[in-house]
Amino acid sequence: MAEMLSPRVSPGAVRDPEPRWPALVAVLAVAGLYFALPRSLRPVNSWIVLSVVMVLAAATVVARRSGRHGLNQILGYILTGTLTVATIWSLGLLVAALPAHKEPPIRLLISAAALWISNMLIFASWYWRLDGGGPYARDLQPGHVDGAFLFPQMTMTPEARAVAGEQNWSPGFVDYLFLAFNTSTAFSPTDVPVLSRWAKSMMMIQSLISLATIALLAARAVNIL
């Protein structure tokens, strides 16, 4: 845990900052997917969730642009945590609703798909926010050489990275999205070994949520079509 909150930063490192808009689009997409759930599977009104997400997202942008990176990090945790709780809560309501057959099969399929995609985007956001101290800490490094995940670029020799033009390579949101996608579909990180205990714990939680969504919910819905 100390690794992700207190990263080793090189003050003199110079590298173009990572764009933040993909992560922003991801959290807004999760809030939007909440509207795909029937009212019985939403613990709170969808507009409330969207409003909270938009306020927190705007606050993170303002905090970052004003140089308050610690506040930006905390707000990002609150934002992602809020979406995590809402998604797990909705999943619990969906599982509870199955025996009672309260929802038609097609609604179950749509809900399962929405929750599966939300799960993937949420955990991609968590990995992006936590690995190597977060995006701001990674921006201060000349290249990503230490973190919770061992990306293929990190195993290349300095010479090979220079030839490939990856000497200053650092993972972006798409890299973590790919990791989260593999975890949700293959229940494993495939080509990205996991080094940290906190990352292993989070990936187990993500896999369990994905398994419940795919195996229990989608399979049940298809079976009663």
C-alpha positions as CSV (number, residue, x, y, z in Angstrom):
1,M,0.0,0.0,0.0
2,A,2.9,2.4,0.7
3,E,4.1,1.8,-2.8
4,M,1.0,3.3,-4.4
5,L,0.7,6.3,-1.9
6,S,4.3,7.2,-1.7
7,P,6.0,6.6,-5.1
8,R,9.6,7.3,-5.8
9,V,9.6,10.5,-7.8
10,S,12.4,12.0,-9.8
11,P,11.9,15.8,-9.6
12,G,14.1,16.4,-12.6
13,A,12.3,14.1,-15.0
14,V,10.8,15.7,-18.1
15,R,8.1,13.9,-20.0
16,D,4.9,14.9,-21.7
17,P,2.0,14.5,-19.2
18,E,-0.4,11.7,-19.8
19,P,-3.8,12.9,-21.2
20,R,-6.6,12.6,-18.6
21,W,-9.6,12.6,-20.9
22,P,-9.8,8.8,-21.4
23,A,-10.2,8.3,-17.7
24,L,-12.8,11.1,-17.6
25,V,-14.7,9.5,-20.4
26,A,-14.6,6.1,-18.6
27,V,-16.2,7.4,-15.4
28,L,-18.9,9.3,-17.3
29,A,-19.6,6.2,-19.3
30,V,-20.2,4.2,-16.1
31,A,-22.6,6.9,-14.9
32,G,-24.3,6.7,-18.2
33,L,-24.6,2.9,-18.1
34,Y,-26.5,3.3,-14.8
35,F,-29.4,4.5,-16.9
36,A,-29.5,1.1,-18.6
37,L,-30.6,-0.6,-15.4
38,P,-34.3,-1.0,-14.5
39,R,-35.5,1.1,-11.5
40,S,-35.6,-1.9,-9.2
41,L,-31.8,-2.5,-9.7
42,R,-30.8,1.1,-8.9
43,P,-30.2,1.9,-5.2
44,V,-30.5,5.6,-6.0
45,N,-31.9,7.7,-8.9
46,S,-29.7,7.6,-12.0
47,W,-29.7,11.4,-12.2
48,I,-28.3,11.6,-8.7
49,V,-25.4,9.3,-9.6
50,L,-24.7,11.2,-12.8
51,S,-24.8,14.6,-11.0
52,V,-22.4,13.4,-8.2
53,V,-20.1,11.9,-10.8
54,M,-20.1,15.1,-12.9
55,V,-19.4,17.3,-9.8
56,L,-16.6,15.1,-8.6
57,A,-15.1,14.9,-12.1
58,A,-15.2,18.6,-12.5
59,A,-13.6,19.0,-9.1
60,T,-10.7,16.7,-10.1
61,V,-10.1,18.8,-13.2
62,V,-10.1,22.0,-11.3
63,A,-7.8,20.6,-8.6
64,R,-5.3,19.3,-11.2
65,R,-5.3,22.5,-13.2
66,S,-4.7,24.5,-10.1
67,G,-1.7,22.3,-9.1
68,R,-3.4,20.7,-6.1
69,H,-2.4,17.2,-7.1
70,G,-3.0,15.7,-3.6
71,L,-6.6,16.9,-3.6
72,N,-7.0,15.7,-7.2
73,Q,-5.9,12.2,-6.1
74,I,-8.3,12.1,-3.1
75,L,-11.2,13.3,-5.2
76,G,-10.4,10.7,-7.8
77,Y,-10.5,8.0,-5.1
78,I,-13.9,9.3,-3.9
79,L,-15.2,9.4,-7.5
80,T,-14.1,5.9,-8.3
81,G,-15.1,4.5,-4.9
82,T,-18.7,6.0,-5.4
83,L,-19.1,4.2,-8.7
84,T,-17.7,1.0,-7.2
85,V,-20.2,0.9,-4.4
86,A,-23.1,1.7,-6.7
87,T,-22.1,-1.0,-9.2
88,I,-21.7,-3.7,-6.5
89,W,-25.0,-2.7,-4.9
90,S,-26.8,-3.0,-8.2
91,L,-25.2,-6.4,-8.8
92,G,-26.5,-7.5,-5.4
93,L,-30.0,-6.3,-6.2
94,L,-29.8,-8.1,-9.6
95,V,-28.7,-11.4,-8.0
96,A,-31.5,-11.1,-5.4
97,A,-34.1,-10.4,-8.1
98,L,-33.3,-13.6,-10.1
99,P,-35.2,-16.2,-8.0
100,A,-38.3,-13.9,-7.9
101,H,-38.3,-13.5,-11.8
102,K,-39.1,-9.8,-11.3
103,E,-37.4,-8.7,-14.5
104,P,-38.0,-10.1,-18.0
105,P,-35.0,-12.0,-19.6
106,I,-34.1,-9.2,-22.0
107,R,-33.8,-6.7,-19.1
108,L,-31.6,-9.2,-17.3
109,L,-29.3,-9.4,-20.3
110,I,-29.1,-5.7,-20.7
111,S,-28.4,-5.2,-17.0
112,A,-25.8,-7.9,-16.9
113,A,-24.0,-6.3,-19.9
114,A,-24.2,-2.8,-18.3
115,L,-22.8,-4.1,-15.1
116,W,-20.0,-6.1,-16.8
117,I,-18.8,-3.1,-18.8
118,S,-19.1,-0.9,-15.7
119,N,-17.0,-3.3,-13.7
120,M,-14.3,-3.3,-16.4
121,L,-14.2,0.5,-16.6
122,I,-14.2,1.0,-12.8
123,F,-11.3,-1.3,-12.2
124,A,-9.4,0.1,-15.1
125,S,-9.8,3.5,-13.4
126,W,-8.6,2.0,-10.1
127,Y,-5.5,0.5,-11.6
128,W,-4.8,3.8,-13.5
129,R,-5.2,5.8,-10.3
130,L,-3.1,3.6,-8.0
131,D,-0.3,2.1,-10.0
132,G,3.0,3.8,-9.5
133,G,1.4,6.4,-7.3
134,G,-1.1,7.5,-9.9
135,P,-0.8,9.4,-13.2
136,Y,0.8,12.6,-11.7
137,A,3.6,10.6,-10.1
138,R,4.2,8.6,-13.3
139,D,4.4,11.9,-15.2
140,L,7.3,12.9,-13.0
141,Q,9.3,9.8,-13.9
142,P,11.4,9.7,-17.1
143,G,10.0,6.2,-17.8
144,H,7.9,3.6,-16.0
145,V,10.2,1.0,-14.5
146,D,8.5,0.2,-11.2
147,G,4.9,-0.5,-10.3
148,A,2.3,-3.0,-9.4
149,F,2.2,-4.5,-12.9
150,L,5.0,-5.7,-15.1
151,F,4.1,-4.4,-18.6
152,P,6.0,-5.9,-21.6
153,Q,7.8,-2.6,-22.2
154,M,9.3,-2.7,-18.7
155,T,11.1,-5.9,-19.5
156,M,12.9,-4.5,-22.6
157,T,16.6,-3.6,-22.4
158,P,17.4,0.2,-22.6
159,E,18.8,-0.4,-26.0
160,A,15.7,-2.2,-27.3
161,R,13.4,0.5,-25.8
162,A,15.5,3.2,-27.5
163,V,15.3,1.4,-30.9
164,A,11.5,1.0,-30.5
165,G,11.2,4.7,-29.4
166,E,9.9,3.6,-26.0
167,Q,12.7,4.9,-23.8
168,N,10.3,7.2,-22.0
169,W,7.3,4.8,-22.1
170,S,4.8,4.9,-19.3
171,P,1.4,3.2,-19.2
172,G,-1.7,5.2,-20.0
173,F,-5.4,4.6,-19.3
174,V,-5.8,2.3,-22.4
175,D,-3.1,0.0,-21.0
176,Y,-5.0,-0.4,-17.8
177,L,-8.3,-0.8,-19.7
178,F,-6.7,-3.6,-21.6
179,L,-5.6,-5.2,-18.4
180,A,-9.1,-4.8,-16.9
181,F,-10.7,-6.2,-20.0
182,N,-8.5,-9.3,-19.9
183,T,-9.2,-9.8,-16.2
184,S,-13.0,-9.6,-16.8
185,T,-12.9,-12.0,-19.8
186,A,-10.0,-14.4,-19.2
187,F,-9.9,-13.9,-15.4
188,S,-6.2,-13.3,-15.7
189,P,-3.9,-10.5,-16.6
190,T,-2.5,-12.4,-19.7
191,D,0.7,-10.6,-20.7
192,V,1.0,-8.3,-17.7
193,P,2.2,-10.1,-14.5
194,V,0.9,-8.7,-11.2
195,L,3.6,-7.9,-8.7
196,S,1.8,-6.1,-5.9
197,R,-0.5,-7.7,-3.2
198,W,-3.0,-4.8,-3.4
199,A,-3.2,-5.3,-7.2
200,K,-3.7,-9.0,-6.8
201,S,-6.5,-8.4,-4.3
202,M,-8.3,-6.0,-6.6
203,M,-8.0,-8.2,-9.6
204,M,-9.6,-11.1,-7.6
205,I,-12.5,-8.8,-6.7
206,Q,-12.9,-7.7,-10.3
207,S,-12.8,-11.4,-11.5
208,L,-15.4,-12.4,-8.9
209,I,-17.8,-9.6,-10.0
210,S,-17.2,-10.5,-13.7
211,L,-17.8,-14.2,-13.0
212,A,-21.1,-13.4,-11.1
213,T,-22.2,-11.2,-14.0
214,I,-21.4,-13.6,-16.8
215,A,-21.9,-17.0,-15.3
216,L,-24.8,-16.4,-12.9
217,L,-26.8,-13.6,-14.5
218,A,-26.2,-13.8,-18.2
219,A,-26.4,-17.6,-18.2
220,R,-29.6,-17.5,-16.2
221,A,-31.2,-14.9,-18.5
222,V,-30.3,-16.9,-21.6
223,N,-31.6,-20.1,-20.0
224,I,-35.1,-18.6,-19.5
225,L,-35.4,-16.9,-22.9
